[in-house]
Amino acid sequence: MEDELYGVVPCSSLAVDSILRVGTAGAIWGLCMGPYDARQKGLTGVARASFVAKSVGKFGFQCGLVAGIYTMTRCGIQRYRRRNDWVNGLVAGAVAGAAVAARTRSWTQVVGVAGMVSALSAAADYSRTS
């Protein structure tokens, strides 16, 4: 069904949908990890609540950002190439991985994360389309 949507629905709508879905999953992950990390740091009271809230926001934003970049890139490439294959996921994964790792300002990490996300995305697309 998702493949049918790529030809009809605008890429921006697909990106917003993935940002909301994956961003919510990231926020839930932050809600699960925040209290654990706060306990590891020995935080209590208001400091703990603030740490958990920041954790929820950080994980939600980061996951939503990656999902939005990936979906927008994949959709754009698929429309440009007029093909639905693993190459779209490979390129979109590399772009999304590089965008996430760019804030480290380390070319080694940018290339490593881009390669890892690219390989995982291509493998997921290949297994789904084959």
N, CA and C of each residue as an Amber inpcrd file, in Angstrom:
protein
   390
   0.8090000  -1.1880000   0.0000000   0.0000000   0.0000000   0.0000000
   0.8580000   1.2610000   0.0000000   1.9620000   1.2170000   0.7440000
   2.8280000   2.3970000   0.8070000   3.3910000   2.7450000  -0.5600000
   3.6870000   1.7330000  -1.3610000   4.2200000   1.9900000  -2.6920000
   3.2130000   2.7280000  -3.5580000   1.9300000   2.4690000  -3.3450000
   0.8930000   3.1530000  -4.1060000   0.8360000   4.6280000  -3.7430000
   1.1230000   4.9550000  -2.4970000   1.0590000   6.3410000  -2.0490000
   2.1630000   7.1930000  -2.6600000   3.3190000   6.6090000  -2.9500000
   4.4390000   7.3900000  -3.4600000   4.1390000   8.0190000  -4.8120000
   3.2320000   7.4700000  -5.5680000   2.9110000   8.0440000  -6.8610000
   1.8160000   9.0940000  -6.8190000   1.0180000   9.1300000  -5.7560000
  -0.1550000   9.9820000  -5.6960000   0.0090000  11.1360000  -4.7010000
   0.4690000  10.8290000  -3.5280000   0.5620000  11.8060000  -2.4380000
   1.8480000  12.6210000  -2.5910000   1.8060000  13.9300000  -2.3230000
   3.0210000  14.7450000  -2.4030000   4.0900000  14.2760000  -1.4120000
   5.3350000  14.4390000  -1.7960000   6.4440000  14.0260000  -0.9410000
   6.4110000  14.7390000   0.4050000   5.9910000  16.0000000   0.4120000
   5.9550000  16.7420000   1.6710000   4.9450000  16.1290000   2.6370000
   3.8400000  15.6220000   2.1420000   2.8500000  14.9820000   3.0110000
   3.3860000  13.6750000   3.5820000   4.0830000  12.9180000   2.7530000
   4.6940000  11.6860000   3.2420000   5.7530000  11.9810000   4.2960000
   6.5190000  13.0690000   4.0800000   7.5590000  13.4380000   5.0470000
   6.9480000  13.8500000   6.3790000   5.8860000  14.6400000   6.3340000
   5.2220000  15.0580000   7.5780000   4.6640000  13.8410000   8.3080000
   4.0710000  12.9180000   7.5770000   3.5500000  11.7040000   8.1860000
   4.6540000  10.9160000   8.8830000   5.7880000  10.7410000   8.2210000
   6.8780000   9.9810000   8.8330000   7.5010000  10.7400000  10.0030000
   7.5650000  12.0730000   9.9150000   8.0900000  12.8630000  11.0360000
   7.2150000  12.6560000  12.2650000   5.8980000  12.7160000  12.0680000
   4.9960000  12.5410000  13.2040000   5.0650000  11.1330000  13.7770000
   5.0880000  10.1350000  12.9200000   5.1170000   8.7470000  13.4060000
   6.4340000   8.4060000  14.1050000   7.5440000   8.6600000  13.4290000
   8.8370000   8.2780000  13.9900000   9.2380000   9.2340000  15.1130000
   8.8490000  10.5000000  14.9960000   9.1080000  11.4480000  16.0740000
   8.3810000  11.0540000  17.3500000   7.1540000  10.5600000  17.2190000
   6.4120000  10.0750000  18.3810000   7.0910000   8.8550000  18.9880000
   7.5630000   7.9650000  18.1320000   8.2900000   6.7890000  18.6330000
   9.5620000   7.2270000  19.3660000  10.2490000   8.2220000  18.8290000
  11.4490000   8.7340000  19.4980000  11.1250000   9.3760000  20.8330000
  10.0120000  10.1010000  20.8920000   9.5980000  10.7130000  22.1540000
   9.2650000   9.6410000  23.1890000   8.6200000   8.5780000  22.7590000
   8.3210000   7.4720000  23.6770000   9.6170000   6.8280000  24.1560000
  10.5700000   6.6730000  23.2510000  11.8780000   6.1250000  23.6390000
  12.5470000   7.0500000  24.6650000  12.4740000   8.3530000  24.4420000
  13.0310000   9.3040000  25.3990000  12.3160000   9.2390000  26.7380000
  11.0120000   8.9880000  26.7160000  10.2400000   8.8570000  27.9480000
  10.6330000   7.5970000  28.7110000  11.0720000   6.5860000  27.9940000
  11.5380000   5.3550000  28.6400000  12.9750000   5.4790000  29.1410000
  13.8280000   6.0990000  28.3460000  15.2490000   6.2020000  28.7010000
  15.5490000   7.3510000  29.6580000  14.7400000   8.4090000  29.6110000
  14.9970000   9.5810000  30.4430000  15.0680000   9.2840000  31.9240000
  14.0690000   8.6100000  32.4860000  14.1460000   8.3050000  33.9180000
  15.3280000   7.4120000  34.2890000  15.6420000   6.4640000  33.4070000
  16.7920000   5.5880000  33.6640000  18.0870000   6.3960000  33.7020000
  18.2800000   7.2620000  32.6970000  19.4890000   8.0900000  32.6580000
  19.5360000   9.0670000  33.8320000  18.3740000   9.6050000  34.2080000
  18.3290000  10.5330000  35.3420000  18.7110000   9.8150000  36.6360000
  18.2560000   8.5860000  36.7940000  18.6280000   7.8190000  37.9790000
  20.1200000   7.5110000  37.9830000  20.6730000   7.2170000  36.8030000
  22.1140000   6.9540000  36.7160000  22.9290000   8.1850000  37.1080000
  22.4120000   9.3720000  36.8220000  23.0980000  10.6160000  37.1590000
  22.7940000  11.0800000  38.5810000  21.8690000  10.4050000  39.2490000
  21.5280000  10.7530000  40.6130000  20.6200000  11.9710000  40.7400000
  19.8530000  12.2790000  39.7050000  18.9730000  13.4460000  39.7310000
  17.6650000  13.1140000  40.4390000  17.1250000  14.1000000  41.1540000
  15.8360000  13.9360000  41.8240000  15.0350000  15.2210000  41.6840000
  13.7350000  15.1200000  41.9260000  12.8650000  16.2900000  41.9560000
  12.7440000  17.0040000  40.6270000  12.8470000  18.3300000  40.6980000
  12.6720000  19.1720000  39.5150000  13.7870000  18.9150000  38.4960000
  14.9890000  18.6890000  38.9710000  16.1030000  18.4130000  38.0530000
  15.8460000  17.1430000  37.2520000  15.2780000  16.1390000  37.9100000
  14.9660000  14.8810000  37.2210000  13.8620000  15.0950000  36.1910000
  12.8050000  15.8070000  36.5690000  11.7000000  16.0650000  35.6450000
  12.1780000  16.8760000  34.4460000  13.0270000  17.8500000  34.6740000
  13.5760000  18.6520000  33.5820000  14.4370000  17.8020000  32.6560000
  15.2330000  16.9240000  33.2330000  16.0900000  16.0480000  32.4330000
  15.2510000  15.1170000  31.5670000  14.1840000  14.5570000  32.1400000
  13.3160000  13.6470000  31.3900000  12.6170000  14.4000000  30.2590000
  12.1350000  15.6050000  30.5390000  11.4630000  16.3960000  29.5030000
  12.4220000  16.7300000  28.3580000  13.6550000  17.0890000  28.6920000
  14.6400000  17.3760000  27.6490000  14.9730000  16.1210000  26.8560000
  15.0170000  15.0000000  27.5280000  15.3010000  13.7290000  26.8580000
  14.1950000  13.3750000  25.8670000  12.9570000  13.5650000  26.2690000
  11.8150000  13.3030000  25.3890000  11.8890000  14.1920000  24.1550000
  12.1360000  15.4710000  24.3560000  12.2240000  16.3990000  23.2370000
  13.3810000  16.0940000  22.3100000  14.5300000  15.7660000  22.9030000
  15.7220000  15.4910000  22.0930000  15.5340000  14.2560000  21.2270000
  15.0890000  13.1640000  21.8320000  14.9010000  11.9340000  21.0640000
  13.7970000  12.0860000  20.0250000  12.7110000  12.7370000  20.3940000
  11.6220000  12.9520000  19.4460000  12.0530000  13.7800000  18.2540000
  12.7920000  14.8610000  18.5230000  13.2560000  15.7320000  17.4450000
  14.2480000  15.0120000  16.5390000  15.2190000  14.3240000  17.1250000
  16.2380000  13.6440000  16.3210000  15.6340000  12.5470000  15.4490000
  14.7580000  11.7490000  16.0200000  14.1370000  10.6790000  15.2410000
  13.2430000  11.2420000  14.1420000  12.4890000  12.2840000  14.4610000
  11.6420000  12.9160000  13.4540000  12.4530000  13.5380000  12.3340000
  13.5810000  14.1570000  12.6920000  14.4490000  14.7710000  11.6870000
  15.0000000  13.7360000  10.7130000  15.5010000  12.6460000  11.2390000
  16.0400000  11.5840000  10.3750000  14.9450000  11.0210000   9.4790000
  13.7700000  10.7710000  10.0480000  12.6670000  10.2150000   9.2620000
  12.2330000  11.1730000   8.1620000  12.1580000  12.4530000   8.4730000
  11.7550000  13.4420000   7.4740000  12.7510000  13.5570000   6.3380000
  14.0230000  13.6100000   6.6720000  15.0640000  13.7000000   5.6330000
  15.0550000  12.4470000   4.7710000  14.9650000  11.2940000   5.4110000
  14.9670000  10.0410000   4.6650000  13.7620000   9.9470000   3.7260000
  12.5830000  10.2100000   4.2430000  11.3680000  10.0710000   3.4350000
  11.3360000  11.0640000   2.2850000  11.7000000  12.3060000   2.5650000
  11.6830000  13.3260000   1.5170000  12.6930000  12.9920000   0.4130000
  13.8730000  12.5570000   0.8120000  14.9020000  12.2050000  -0.1690000
  14.4930000  10.9800000  -0.9790000  14.0010000   9.9590000  -0.3020000
  13.6060000   8.7340000  -1.0020000  12.4690000   9.0000000  -1.9890000
  11.4970000   9.7710000  -1.5510000  10.3630000  10.0800000  -2.4180000
  10.8060000  10.9010000  -3.6300000  11.6510000  11.8910000  -3.3950000
  12.1370000  12.7240000  -4.4940000  12.9440000  11.9300000  -5.5040000
  13.8060000  11.0520000  -5.0060000  14.6140000  10.2270000  -5.9110000
  13.7310000   9.2530000  -6.6790000  12.7550000   8.6790000  -5.9930000
  11.8590000   7.7400000  -6.6630000  11.0610000   8.4330000  -7.7680000
  10.6290000   9.6350000  -7.5140000   9.8790000  10.3650000  -8.5510000
  10.7900000  10.7810000  -9.6950000  12.0220000  11.1350000  -9.3860000
  12.9520000  11.5470000 -10.4320000  13.3360000  10.3540000 -11.3160000
  13.6450000   9.2240000 -10.6830000  14.0830000   8.0430000 -11.4280000
  12.9160000   7.2530000 -12.0180000  11.7230000   7.4470000 -11.4850000
  10.5280000   6.6940000 -11.8900000  10.7110000   5.1830000 -11.7070000
  11.3980000   4.8370000 -10.6220000  11.6030000   3.4340000 -10.2620000
  11.4700000   3.2960000  -8.7580000  10.9900000   2.1450000  -8.3250000
  10.8890000   1.8510000  -6.9050000  11.7780000   0.6530000  -6.6140000
  13.0420000   0.9130000  -6.3060000  13.9780000  -0.1650000  -6.0170000
  14.8700000   0.2200000  -4.8420000  15.8420000  -0.6300000  -4.5490000
  16.6980000  -0.4500000  -3.3810000  17.6400000   0.7360000  -3.5040000
  17.8840000   1.2330000  -4.7030000  18.7890000   2.3690000  -4.8960000
  18.2280000   3.6210000  -4.2230000  16.9200000   3.7930000  -4.2760000
  16.2970000   4.9490000  -3.6280000  16.5990000   4.9460000  -2.1330000
  16.4400000   3.8090000  -1.4930000  16.7300000   3.6910000  -0.0680000
  18.2040000   3.8600000   0.2400000  19.0550000   3.3740000  -0.6620000
  20.5010000   3.4960000  -0.4660000  20.9230000   4.9620000  -0.4280000
  20.4840000   5.7230000  -1.3930000  20.8530000   7.1400000  -1.4720000
  20.1960000   7.9330000  -0.3400000  18.9130000   7.6900000  -0.0870000
  18.2090000   8.4100000   0.9770000  18.8180000   8.1030000   2.3420000
  19.2130000   6.8750000   2.5630000  19.8730000   6.5140000   3.8220000
  21.1990000   7.2110000   3.9930000  21.9530000   7.3290000   2.9070000
  23.2340000   8.0330000   2.9810000  23.0320000   9.5070000   3.3000000
  22.0430000  10.1220000   2.6820000  21.7730000  11.5440000   2.9360000
  21.3070000  11.7440000   4.3800000  20.3870000  10.9050000   4.8490000
  19.8780000  11.0410000   6.2150000  20.9800000  10.7780000   7.2420000
  21.7790000   9.7630000   7.0170000  22.8850000   9.4660000   7.9340000
  23.9190000  10.5710000   7.9740000  24.2390000  11.1330000   6.8200000
  25.2120000  12.2330000   6.7730000  24.6570000  13.4730000   7.4610000
  23.3630000  13.7310000   7.2990000  22.7550000  14.8990000   7.9340000
  22.7900000  14.7820000   9.4570000  22.5700000  13.5960000   9.9710000
  22.5940000  13.3950000  11.4160000  24.0180000  13.5300000  11.9520000
  24.9720000  12.9630000  11.2580000  26.3500000  12.9630000  11.7450000
  27.0780000  14.2720000  11.4500000  26.4880000  15.1550000  10.6600000
  27.1720000  16.3920000  10.2770000  27.4770000  17.2760000  11.4720000
  26.6680000  17.2220000  12.5110000  26.9230000  18.0840000  13.6680000
  28.1530000  17.6610000  14.4540000  28.6800000  16.4490000  14.2160000
  29.9050000  16.0310000  14.8940000  31.1330000  16.7040000  14.2920000
  31.0090000  17.1720000  13.0460000  32.0880000  17.8290000  12.3110000
  33.3160000  16.9270000  12.1240000  33.0840000  15.6490000  12.1320000
  34.1380000  14.6690000  11.8980000  33.7910000  13.9040000  10.6300000
  34.6310000  14.0420000   9.6110000  34.3530000  13.3700000   8.3420000
  34.2960000  11.8550000   8.5110000  35.0870000  11.3320000   9.4170000
  35.0830000   9.8920000   9.6500000  33.7150000   9.4370000  10.1450000
  33.1490000  10.1700000  11.0880000  31.8330000   9.8060000  11.5940000
  30.7370000  10.0540000  10.5700000  30.8500000  11.1210000   9.7960000
  29.8450000  11.4120000   8.7690000  29.8060000  10.2780000   7.7510000
  30.9640000   9.8720000   7.2780000  31.0190000   8.7940000   6.2870000
  30.5630000   7.4680000   6.8930000  30.9710000   7.1950000   8.1250000
  30.5750000   5.9440000   8.7800000  29.0790000   5.8430000   9.0020000
  28.4840000   6.8940000   9.5480000  27.0360000   6.8700000   9.8090000
  26.2680000   6.8570000   8.4950000  26.7130000   7.6330000   7.5210000
  26.0440000   7.6350000   6.2170000  26.0850000   6.2440000   5.5950000
  27.2170000   5.5900000   5.6700000  27.3370000   4.2420000   5.1210000
  26.4760000   3.2290000   5.8550000  26.4410000   3.3430000   7.1860000
  25.6550000   2.4000000   7.9770000  24.1590000   2.5620000   7.7150000
  23.6650000   3.7940000   7.7680000  22.2370000   4.0350000   7.5250000
  21.8770000   3.6790000   6.0870000  22.7760000   3.9720000   5.1670000
  22.5450000   3.6470000   3.7650000  22.4230000   2.1440000   3.5660000
  23.3240000   1.3880000   4.1550000  23.2850000  -0.0670000   4.0090000
  22.0300000  -0.6550000   4.6390000  21.6600000  -0.1720000   5.8200000
  20.4440000  -0.6700000   6.4660000  19.1980000  -0.3240000   5.6610000
  19.1550000   0.8810000   5.1150000  18.0000000   1.2910000   4.3130000
  17.8960000   0.4840000   3.0290000  19.0200000   0.2760000   2.3800000
  19.0140000  -0.5040000   1.1390000  18.6120000  -1.9440000   1.4100000
  19.0990000  -2.5060000   2.5080000  18.7320000  -3.8830000   2.8500000
  17.2440000  -3.9860000   3.1490000  16.6950000  -3.0070000   3.8610000
  15.2620000  -3.0250000   4.1620000  14.4370000  -2.8860000   2.8830000
  14.8490000  -1.9780000   2.0030000  14.1200000  -1.8130000   0.7430000
  14.2420000  -3.0540000  -0.1370000  15.4250000  -3.6330000  -0.1860000
  15.6400000  -4.8230000  -1.0110000  14.7940000  -5.9820000  -0.5100000
  14.7340000  -6.1610000   0.8030000  13.9580000  -7.2830000   1.3510000
  12.4620000  -7.0620000   1.1670000  12.0380000  -5.8060000   1.1330000
  10.6200000  -5.5080000   0.9650000  10.1850000  -5.6320000  -0.4990000
  11.0430000  -5.2340000  -1.4410000  10.6650000  -5.2500000  -2.8440000
  10.9710000  -6.5570000  -3.5390000  11.7890000  -7.3970000  -2.9440000
  12.1280000  -8.6670000  -3.5950000  11.1670000  -9.7620000  -3.2660000
